[in-house]
Amino acid sequence: MNTPNQHIDHPLLKEKGVTLYIKREDTIHPLISGNKYRKLKYNLEEAKKQGHATLLTFGGAFSNHIAAVACAGKEKGFQTIGVIRGEELQDQWQHNPTLALAHDQGMRFHFVSREDYRQKEEGYFLQSLKKIFGDFYLLPEGGTNDLAIKGCTEILTESDAEFDVICSAVGTGGTVAGLINASQKHQKVLGFPALKGDFLNGSISRFAHNDRWQLVTDYHFGGYAKVTGELIHFINDFKSKTGIPLDPIYTGKLIFGIFDLVNQEVFPRNTQILAIHTGGLQGIQGMNLVLKKKNLPLLDV
């Protein structure tokens, strides 16, 4: 499935002599969009092949992954279970747009404490889940595994060889690893982590087949799911000028970072950049609830 590359016409880009396109992976599917579609593609095929009827995965209150698994499960005929971080959500999930969407798609929830959630990769914890729910196909938090990375290598097409730099937001590292593996020898892949710190280098290195990549760690805006008025203004302004909605957790920070680097003249003139829109737009509604409580401007929907 090839998605369109949309050219971004902006005075700063013209001034600095840089070309920017955004690959509209957010247009793949209304509910299973962007990198989540890519990560699930081969995992769902494998789950069917192994004869599983149930998918189980992990996520937080506003997880794009949780929403996507619920929707994909319903579409492909799987039961779905979401192990959700935060026991306090057990009596409030109906007021959470992401969890309400997942529930509407048929997902059952299992709420656990933050302490228990940290044990999600431990064998004894997974065995305890099997005692409760029976057999299931396990999808890791964020969906990153070998099959997910295989799916993400299909984001880039032959025609994308014209670009010099490929840019993507980074969560668990699976998407950027797929892009690294699919990139051409003349291309560099830049990953913009949504989390604070550079600890993802090791995770990505485990999956990446070359060293033509780098993490740009200056655009997390304080950490995962942290936003500022400046970022909100940028996202709203970008949408009004280009028609492209950005989510505040991943793609908003990615595009903000690219524009800031362009302004600093980090990219030589005539550089051609392709930024990957990884979807995540379902999270805007939930983020607006948070912003409203903090008396910050809201994101345009």
Order of alpha helices (4+ residues) and beta strands (2+ residues): beta-alpha-beta-alpha-beta-alpha-beta-alpha-beta-alpha-alpha-beta-alpha-beta-alpha-beta-alpha-beta-alpha-alpha-beta-alpha
